[in-house]
Amino acid sequence: MDIAAMVAKACPDSEVAEVVQRTGGQLSTVFEVRRTDADPLIVKVYAPEWAWKQSKEVLVYGLLAEELDGSIPRVVHAEPADDHDAFTVLTKLDGVPLSETDPPDWRATYVELGQLLARVHRIPQPAYGYLTDRILDPLPDNDQYMRRQFTKKLDEFAGDPGLHEAIRAYVDEHSGLFAANHAAVLCHNDFHEGNILVDPETRRVTGFIDVENAIAADPLIDLAKTASYSIRGNADKLAGLIEGYGALPSDWEDRVLLYRVYHSLELWDWFHSIGETTHLDSIAAELAELVNR
């Protein structure tokens, strides 16, 4: 895998000083490219079965560019698979993952996160659905979209039948909340501390990365994922997020709770589908707690 050659296609006059592998997984491998004459770049190389994610990232970063310039990576070059794997060259956003730091004031940090997420949600979408290079199987309203999503995830759930029934009953009882949202917006759908970057010295938020899960949906579904994946009952974090985000509808807590059920159900299904059983019991316990509140 010739990363320097990939950079040369994007920036032909650049001299590569060092290539450092950052992450690797099922979807893509990420490299930091340090240059002698310019700022570092990120090169993302996609596994063949996930090459379609490339066009999604290009689309989503394009949607975000005007509202969030400077707080997200910029796509420098994207090349689809040919006689090589698909790859994308991006600018490198300064900072380290929030998950690797311990800010002195979590509330203040989460105020910044709330402000950042509110800016993402200023970007309207024409329908509800999963984003690829378009909205896949779009639906006109949140009620239809979330009913479809819960049906799909419940069909995939292969855990305890009693828990399956409890989730189904909870969703049936609270499904009237879906119609409270009237317009889809761009949702990051993975806005957790591992994807938020902060200055390691000042602890100020510099931006966010990883838009591979983005959807067009009710903005509260984003708040719910942050609550599930990162806040996890921390009152200071929640207060900061809400303060930074701004005005919320009167039923926001009920809707966020319902969406948290969805996120946990989806996560259980995902781990089960890839044969990763380590976390299934803890996620099931969390689901039981959520639907029995």
N, C-alpha and C positions, 0 to 999 in steps of 0.2 A: 504494500500500500504506500504509494509515493505521495505523501502529504505536501512536500515542497512543490511537486509538479501541479498539484491542485491549486495551491496558492498562486503559482505562476500564471495560471489561467485567469485568476481574478485580479491579480496585481502584478503584471509582468515585470515591473521594475524593482520589485521588492527583493531584498536579500534575507533569506531565512537563517537565523542564528541557532535556533533550537526548536524542536518539536516535542511537546510533553503530552502524553495521553492523560486525559482528565477522567473520563468515565467510560464504561462499556456495559452493554446490556443487550437485551433482545431486539431493541428497536434501532439503536444507532451507537456509534462510538464517537467520542468527542475528543478533539485534540486542541491544545493551545499552541499557537505558532508565534514564537517570539522573533521579531525582526530587528535587524541592525539599524534600520533607517526609518522606522515608523512604529506606530502603536501595534501591540499584538492583535492577532486575529484568532477566531475560533473556526475550526473546520469540523463539520459534522458529517460522518459517513454512515449511510443507511444500509442496514441489512436488506438483501433483495426483497424479502417478503414484506418489508415495511417501507419500501421506497415511496409509496403513495403519501407517507407522512411529510415528505419534502414539500410537495405542492401545498399541503395544508399549512405548514409553518410559514411559507412565503406569503400565502394569502393573509394569515392572521397578523403577522408582523406588519404587513402592508396596511391592514385595517387600523392597527394601533399607531402607526407611524406619526400621523399628524397630531393626535392628542397626547401621545406619550414619548415624543422625540427626546432622546437623552436618558430615558428611563428603561429602555429596552434595547436589545441588540438590533443593529441594522443589517439587512441582507445585502452583502456585497456581490455575491455571485451564487447562482444555483445551477447545477448541471445534472440532468437526469441520467439514469443508468444507460450505459451503452456497452462498450467493452470493459467497463469499470463500474463499480458501485456508484449509485447516486451520491452526490455530496453537495453541501452548502457551505459557503464561506460567510461568516458574520463578523461584525465588530465585536470586540470583547468588552463587556460591561464591567466597570470597576467594582470591586467589593468582594466579600466572602459571604457564603450562605449564612443567613440569620441563625440557622440551626446549629452552627459551629461557634456561636458567640453567646455571651451572657450579659445583655445590656443592663445597666444599672437601674433603668426605669422602663419596665416592660410596657406600662401604660403609654408612655410617650412614644415608644417605638410602634406600638399598635395604632396610635393616632395616625402616624405616617402611613401605615398599611391601609387603614381605612380611607385616607385621602387618595391613595394610589388606586385602590379598587374602585372607588367612586368615579374616577376618571375613565377607567376601562368601561364602566357601565354607561358612559355617555355615548357610546357608539351603538346606534340602533341596528337591528337586524330585521329583515323582511318577513321572517317566519321562524318557527321553532324547530330545532333539530341539531344533529351532530354535524360539525363542520369538517369537510375534507377540502377540496378546492371549490366547494359550494356547500349549501345546506343539504345534507343527505336526507331523503324522504321527508321533506318539510311538512309541517303541520301549521294551520293558521292560528291556533290558540294554545295556551298553556294547559288547559284542561285536557284536551286530546293528547298533547305531547306527554304529560306526566302519567296519564292513565296507561298510555302505550309503554312507557318506560318501566313503570312498576309491574305491569303484566309480564313484560319480557324478563325482568330480573327475578320475579317470583317463579316463573317457569323454569329458570336456570338454577334456582336454589335447591340444593340436594341435601340440605341439613335436616334437623329435627322437624318432623311433621307438625308437632305442636307449635313450634316457633313459626313455621310457615303459616299456619292458620292464624296465629296471633298477629303477624305482620299484615296479612291480608285483611283481617278484621279492622286493624288500626287504620289502614289506608282507606278502606271503605267508609269508615266513620268520619275521616277527616278530609276526604277527597274534595269536598266543597271548597276548600281553601285554594285549590288550583286555579279556579276562575277569577280569583282576586287580582291576579296579574294580567294586564291587558296589552303588554307590548314586550316583545323579545329584545334583548340587548346582547352584545358580545360578552361572554363569560369566560374567564380564564380556566376555571374548573380544576385547578390544581394550585390554588393560591395559598401555599403553606410555607413554613419557615425554610424548607430546603430549596425553594425556588425564589426566595427573596434575598437580595444582596444588600449588604450594609458595609459602610466604611469601617475597617477594623480599628481605626483610631478613634473616630468621633462617634461611631455606632449609628450614624445617620443612614437612613435607607437610600440606596442609590438606584434601585430599580428591581426588575424581576425578569426571569427567564422561563423557558420551557412552556410553550403554548400548545403542546401536542394533544392536550385533552380538551381544547376549547370547544364550546358549544354556543348556540343561540338559545337563550332561555330567560327565565325569571331571574333577575339579579340576586334575589335572596338565596338562590341555589349556590352561588359563590360564597356568600357569607356562611352558609351552612357547612360547606366543605372546610373552610378555614376553622370554623368552630370545632369540627370533628377531628381534623388532622393536627391542629396546632394549639388551639386554645384549651381544649379539653378541661373545662371547668375552672380555668384561671380567671378570676373575676377582674383583675387588672387588665389582662389582655382583652377581654371582651369589652370592658368599658372603654378602653382606648380605641378599639376597632369601631365601635358604634359612634363615639365622639368624632372620630376622623371622617367616617363615612357620611355623616349628616342625617337629615330627616329620614325616618323610616315609617312605613304604614303601621297603623295601630295593631294589626294582627301579625307583626313580623316575627314575634317569638314562636307562635304556633306554626307558622309556615316554615321557619328555620328548623324547628324540631322535626317536622314532617320530611323535609329535605335531608336532614341528618339520617333518618331511617333509610332513605333511598341510597345515600352515599355508603352507609355501612353494608347494606344489602349488596350493592354493586361490588364493593371491595371483597366481601365474602365470596361472591360468585367468581371474581377474577382470580383470587388465590386458589380456589378449588379447581378452576379450569386449567391452571398451569401446574397442578399437582403440589402446590406449596401448602402444607397442612399446619405449619407452625402456629399461625395466628387465627385459625378458624374458630377455635373454642372461645378465644377472647372477644372476637368480633361478634360471635353468636350471643355471648353474654351481654355485650353492649346493646345489641339489637333488642334483646329481651328487656333490658332496663328501659330503653327508649319507648317501647310500645306499651309498657306497663306503668308509665308515669301517671 
